[in-house]
Amino acid sequence: MTPRQAILDTIHHIQVAPVPYTLGFDGDLPAQLDKHYGGPHWRDRIKTYTHGTATCHTMKRWPVDDADPALGRDIWGALWRSDGSTMRLVQPALAEPSLKNYRWPRPEDFFYTDKELAFDQAALQAHPDLFQIGYVVWGLFEQSWAMRGFENILADIVAEEDFFVEMLDRITEIYLALTERTCTLLPVDAILFADDWTDQRGVIVGPERWRKFYKPRWAKLYDCCRRHGKIVITHCCGNVAPLIDDAIEIGLDVLESVQPEPAGMNPYELKRRWGKKLTFWGGLGAQSILPFGTPAAIGAEIRQLRREMSRGGGYILAPAKNLQPGTPLANAVAALEAFTEENT
């Protein structure tokens, strides 16, 4: 069975063995593992199941100051810093809750050049045995707060509803065009969106406002994917449980990240409640057991996830995030060993 077929089967709730997985290491962990194993050959033990690409620059920033290369402006007009562990918004695209005189980007402003697109299409053709994913990230919530700033958008959704709805509709139009382009130009199996609707407490704007404003617009994006025969994957961190029924209703096939730390996000309970309708991708705690557990506990949890979450299909084993800098080397080794022990 090819890696692609293994992923397709599990998404269609056919139990497969070995259980497909993804595993990544950030920061200096790869160099530490090189030293531990006496070279880079440990990388060959990680089986590749997926390959991802895109047709559009949805997150690209251009430098604005030669003396400060970490400062960049995106296509929407927001200013960001890139010299930390994550991107930081310095200045939103809109200082006030008004679209007067704002110049909206055109969908074609995001498009890859013909050379970039040809490169990605060739890369897809070079990996026919892998599950192919087309990326369309960020998403509607994250782009809306990037337009106004995080605190401002939370106020706007309550106090400036007309402005907020007009802005969100225009953002949705652009993302719909980018999704249509990705579905049309790339022979991929799935489209992956990324939008953190929730934090570890719950839905950031509240479930009812999410359902009122974001759900119908996400339904349009998911419907575009389905019309093209694409599987729908969404990355969302935090406590997504209050929105899972809604996401399934509008067409979500795979929930990626599945952070186990937030309340309501025990992966085994998620599997019990929604495992026949949704595929879960993730579930291993990158904020808990991976940095703070013992190597023995990490190995045991990976084996339990593999055993219990894969029953009846619908599971891709993965950390909720790549293993982060600061993760003890012994824990990274334990994760690698447990993830790769059933490669054959």
C-alpha positions as CSV (number, residue, x, y, z in Angstrom):
1,M,0.0,0.0,0.0
2,T,1.4,3.4,-0.9
3,P,1.5,6.2,1.7
4,R,-1.2,8.0,-0.4
5,Q,-3.5,5.1,-0.2
6,A,-3.0,4.6,3.5
7,I,-4.0,8.3,4.1
8,L,-7.0,8.0,1.8
9,D,-8.2,4.8,3.4
10,T,-7.9,6.2,6.9
11,I,-9.8,9.4,6.0
12,H,-12.5,7.1,4.5
13,H,-12.6,5.3,7.9
14,I,-10.9,2.1,6.8
15,Q,-8.4,0.9,9.4
16,V,-4.9,0.5,8.1
17,A,-1.6,-0.8,9.4
18,P,0.8,0.6,10.0
19,V,-1.0,3.7,11.1
20,P,0.0,6.7,9.0
21,Y,1.9,9.5,10.8
22,T,3.7,12.8,10.4
23,L,6.6,13.9,12.6
24,G,8.7,17.1,12.6
25,F,11.4,18.8,14.7
26,D,11.9,22.5,15.0
27,G,14.8,24.7,16.0
28,D,18.0,23.0,17.0
29,L,16.5,19.6,17.6
30,P,17.5,18.1,14.2
31,A,21.2,19.1,14.9
32,Q,20.9,17.6,18.4
33,L,19.6,14.4,16.9
34,D,22.4,14.4,14.3
35,K,24.9,14.4,17.2
36,H,23.0,11.8,19.1
37,Y,22.8,9.3,16.2
38,G,26.2,10.2,14.8
39,G,24.9,11.7,11.6
40,P,21.7,12.6,9.7
41,H,20.7,9.0,8.8
42,W,17.9,9.0,11.5
43,R,15.9,11.2,9.1
44,D,15.6,8.2,6.7
45,R,13.6,6.4,9.4
46,I,10.8,8.9,9.2
47,K,8.3,7.6,6.6
48,T,6.9,10.4,4.4
49,Y,3.1,10.2,3.8
50,T,2.2,13.6,2.6
51,H,3.4,16.3,0.3
52,G,2.2,19.9,0.3
53,T,2.3,22.8,-2.0
54,A,0.4,25.9,-3.0
55,T,-0.4,28.3,-5.9
56,C,-0.6,31.5,-4.0
57,H,1.5,33.7,-1.6
58,T,-1.0,34.1,1.2
59,M,1.6,34.8,4.0
60,K,4.4,36.5,2.1
61,R,5.9,39.7,3.5
62,W,8.3,42.1,1.8
63,P,11.0,44.0,3.6
64,V,10.3,47.7,4.2
65,D,13.6,48.8,5.8
66,D,17.1,47.6,4.6
67,A,18.4,48.3,8.1
68,D,15.7,46.1,9.7
69,P,15.2,43.0,7.5
70,A,12.9,41.4,10.1
71,L,10.3,44.1,9.4
72,G,8.0,43.3,6.5
73,R,4.7,44.3,5.0
74,D,2.2,41.8,3.6
75,I,-0.1,42.1,0.5
76,W,-3.0,43.4,2.6
77,G,-0.9,46.3,4.0
78,A,-0.2,45.0,7.5
79,L,3.3,45.3,9.1
80,W,4.9,42.3,10.8
81,R,8.1,41.4,12.6
82,S,9.7,38.0,11.9
83,D,12.6,38.0,14.4
84,G,10.9,35.9,17.1
85,S,9.6,32.4,17.4
86,T,6.4,33.5,15.7
87,M,5.4,36.4,13.5
88,R,4.2,39.5,15.4
89,L,1.8,42.1,14.1
90,V,3.3,45.6,14.4
91,Q,0.7,47.6,12.5
92,P,-2.7,46.3,11.2
93,A,-3.8,47.1,7.7
94,L,-6.6,49.3,8.9
95,A,-6.2,51.9,11.7
96,E,-9.9,52.6,12.0
97,P,-13.1,50.5,11.4
98,S,-13.6,51.9,8.0
99,L,-12.8,50.7,4.4
100,K,-12.9,54.2,3.0
101,N,-9.8,54.7,0.7
102,Y,-8.6,51.1,1.4
103,R,-7.2,49.5,-1.7
104,W,-8.1,45.8,-1.6
105,P,-5.6,43.4,-3.1
106,R,-6.7,41.5,-6.1
107,P,-6.6,37.7,-6.1
108,E,-4.0,37.8,-8.8
109,D,-1.7,39.8,-6.5
110,F,-1.3,36.5,-4.5
111,F,-0.7,34.2,-7.5
112,Y,2.6,32.4,-7.9
113,T,4.6,33.3,-11.0
114,D,4.4,30.8,-13.9
115,K,7.9,29.6,-12.9
116,E,6.9,29.0,-9.3
117,L,3.7,27.2,-10.3
118,A,5.5,25.0,-12.8
119,F,8.0,24.1,-10.1
120,D,5.2,23.0,-7.7
121,Q,3.3,21.1,-10.3
122,A,6.5,19.2,-11.2
123,A,7.1,18.4,-7.5
124,L,3.6,16.9,-7.3
125,Q,4.3,14.8,-10.4
126,A,7.5,13.6,-8.8
127,H,5.7,12.1,-5.8
128,P,2.7,10.2,-7.1
129,D,2.8,7.8,-4.2
130,L,2.3,10.5,-1.5
131,F,-1.0,12.1,-0.3
132,Q,-1.0,15.5,-2.0
133,I,-2.2,18.6,-0.1
134,G,-2.8,22.1,-1.5
135,Y,-2.3,24.9,1.1
136,V,-4.6,27.9,1.4
137,V,-3.5,29.6,4.6
138,W,-4.2,31.8,6.7
139,G,-7.9,31.8,7.2
140,L,-10.8,34.1,7.6
141,F,-10.5,34.8,11.4
142,E,-6.8,35.3,11.4
143,Q,-6.9,37.5,8.3
144,S,-9.7,39.6,9.9
145,W,-7.7,40.3,13.0
146,A,-4.6,41.0,10.9
147,M,-6.6,43.7,9.2
148,R,-7.5,45.5,12.4
149,G,-5.4,44.1,15.2
150,F,-6.5,41.4,17.6
151,E,-8.2,43.5,20.3
152,N,-9.8,45.8,17.7
153,I,-11.4,43.0,15.8
154,L,-13.0,41.7,18.9
155,A,-14.5,45.1,19.5
156,D,-15.5,45.6,15.9
157,I,-17.5,42.3,15.7
158,V,-19.7,43.7,18.5
159,A,-19.7,47.5,18.0
160,E,-19.0,47.9,14.2
161,E,-21.0,45.0,12.7
162,D,-21.7,46.6,9.4
163,F,-18.0,47.3,8.8
164,F,-17.0,43.9,10.1
165,V,-19.4,42.1,7.8
166,E,-18.4,44.1,4.7
167,M,-14.7,43.5,5.5
168,L,-15.2,39.7,6.1
169,D,-17.2,39.3,2.9
170,R,-14.4,40.9,0.9
171,I,-11.8,38.7,2.6
172,T,-14.0,35.6,1.9
173,E,-14.2,36.6,-1.8
174,I,-10.4,36.7,-2.1
175,Y,-10.0,33.4,-0.3
176,L,-12.6,31.8,-2.4
177,A,-10.8,32.8,-5.5
178,L,-7.5,31.5,-4.1
179,T,-9.2,28.2,-3.2
180,E,-10.7,27.9,-6.6
181,R,-7.3,28.5,-8.2
182,T,-5.6,25.9,-6.0
183,C,-8.3,23.3,-6.7
184,T,-8.2,23.9,-10.4
185,L,-4.4,24.1,-11.0
186,L,-3.0,21.5,-8.6
187,P,-3.9,17.8,-8.9
188,V,-4.0,17.4,-5.1
189,D,-6.1,15.1,-3.0
190,A,-7.0,17.7,-0.3
191,I,-7.0,21.4,0.5
192,L,-5.6,22.4,3.9
193,F,-6.8,25.6,5.6
194,A,-5.4,27.0,8.8
195,D,-7.4,29.3,11.1
196,D,-7.2,29.4,14.8
197,W,-10.8,29.9,15.8
198,T,-10.2,28.9,19.4
199,D,-7.7,29.3,22.2
200,Q,-7.3,26.8,25.1
201,R,-10.4,28.2,26.8
202,G,-12.8,28.0,23.9
203,V,-14.0,29.9,20.9
204,I,-12.3,33.3,20.7
205,V,-15.3,35.2,19.5
206,G,-17.8,32.9,21.2
207,P,-19.6,30.0,19.5
208,E,-22.7,32.0,18.5
209,R,-20.8,34.8,16.8
210,W,-18.6,32.2,15.1
211,R,-21.7,30.5,13.8
212,K,-23.3,33.8,12.7
213,F,-20.3,35.3,10.9
214,Y,-17.6,32.7,10.2
215,K,-19.5,29.4,9.7
216,P,-21.5,30.4,6.5
217,R,-18.4,31.9,4.9
218,W,-16.3,28.8,5.7
219,A,-19.1,26.7,4.2
220,K,-18.5,28.5,0.9
221,L,-14.8,27.6,1.0
222,Y,-15.5,24.0,1.9
223,D,-18.1,23.7,-0.8
224,C,-15.6,24.9,-3.4
225,C,-13.3,22.1,-2.4
226,R,-16.0,19.5,-2.5
227,R,-17.2,20.6,-5.9
228,H,-13.7,19.9,-7.1
229,G,-13.6,16.5,-5.4
230,K,-11.1,17.6,-2.7
231,I,-10.8,16.4,0.8
232,V,-11.2,19.3,3.3
233,I,-8.6,19.7,6.1
234,T,-8.5,22.5,8.6
235,H,-5.8,23.2,11.1
236,C,-7.1,24.8,14.3
237,C,-5.4,25.0,17.7
238,G,-7.2,25.2,21.0
239,N,-10.5,23.9,22.2
240,V,-12.3,23.2,19.0
241,A,-14.8,20.8,20.5
242,P,-17.7,23.3,20.7
243,L,-17.5,23.8,16.9
244,I,-16.9,20.2,15.7
245,D,-20.5,19.5,14.9
246,D,-20.7,22.8,12.9
247,A,-17.5,22.0,11.0
248,I,-18.7,18.5,10.1
249,E,-22.1,20.0,9.0
250,I,-20.4,22.3,6.5
251,G,-18.0,19.7,5.1
252,L,-14.9,19.3,7.2
253,D,-13.2,15.9,6.7
254,V,-10.0,16.2,8.8
255,L,-9.3,18.2,11.9
256,E,-5.5,18.8,12.2
257,S,-3.6,19.7,15.4
258,V,-6.0,18.1,18.0
259,Q,-4.2,19.7,21.0
260,P,-4.9,17.5,24.0
261,E,-4.1,20.2,26.6
262,P,-7.3,22.4,26.3
263,A,-10.4,21.5,28.2
264,G,-12.7,19.3,26.1
265,M,-9.9,18.1,23.8
266,N,-9.0,14.7,25.2
267,P,-8.3,12.9,21.9
268,Y,-9.8,9.6,23.1
269,E,-13.1,11.3,24.0
270,L,-13.1,13.2,20.6
271,K,-12.7,9.8,18.9
272,R,-15.6,8.4,20.9
273,R,-17.9,11.2,20.0
274,W,-17.0,12.1,16.4
275,G,-14.7,9.3,15.2
276,K,-17.2,7.9,12.7
277,K,-17.7,11.3,11.0
278,L,-14.3,13.0,11.3
279,T,-10.6,12.1,10.9
280,F,-8.3,13.4,13.6
281,W,-4.7,14.3,12.7
282,G,-2.5,15.0,15.8
283,G,-3.3,14.4,19.4
284,L,0.2,14.1,21.0
285,G,0.7,17.0,23.4
286,A,3.5,19.4,22.3
287,Q,2.9,21.6,25.3
288,S,2.7,18.8,27.9
289,I,4.0,15.3,27.5
290,L,6.6,16.0,24.8
291,P,8.6,18.7,26.7
292,F,7.7,17.6,30.3
293,G,7.0,13.9,30.3
294,T,9.5,11.0,30.7
295,P,10.8,9.1,27.6
296,A,8.9,6.0,28.8
297,A,5.6,8.0,29.2
298,I,6.1,9.5,25.7
299,G,6.5,6.0,24.1
300,A,3.5,4.7,26.0
301,E,1.3,7.6,24.9
302,I,2.3,7.3,21.3
303,R,1.5,3.6,21.3
304,Q,-1.9,4.2,23.0
305,L,-2.8,6.9,20.4
306,R,-1.8,4.5,17.6
307,R,-3.8,1.6,19.1
308,E,-7.0,3.4,20.2
309,M,-7.3,6.3,17.9
310,S,-6.9,4.2,14.7
311,R,-9.7,1.8,15.4
312,G,-12.1,2.0,12.5
313,G,-9.8,4.3,10.6
314,G,-10.0,8.1,10.9
315,Y,-6.6,8.9,12.5
316,I,-3.2,10.2,11.5
317,L,-0.7,10.0,14.3
318,A,1.2,13.3,14.9
319,P,2.3,15.7,17.6
320,A,-0.1,18.7,17.9
321,K,2.9,20.8,16.8
322,N,6.3,19.9,15.6
323,L,8.6,19.1,18.6
324,Q,9.7,22.5,19.8
325,P,13.1,23.9,20.8
326,G,13.7,23.2,24.4
327,T,12.3,19.7,24.2
328,P,14.7,17.4,26.0
329,L,16.8,15.4,23.6
330,A,15.9,12.2,25.4
331,N,12.2,13.0,24.8
332,A,12.9,13.7,21.1
333,V,14.7,10.4,20.8
334,A,11.8,8.6,22.5
335,A,9.3,10.2,20.1
336,L,11.4,9.3,17.1
337,E,11.8,5.7,18.2
338,A,8.1,5.2,19.0
339,F,6.9,6.9,15.8
340,T,9.1,4.8,13.6
341,E,8.9,1.4,15.3
342,E,6.1,0.2,13.0
343,N,7.3,1.6,9.6
344,T,7.0,-1.8,8.0
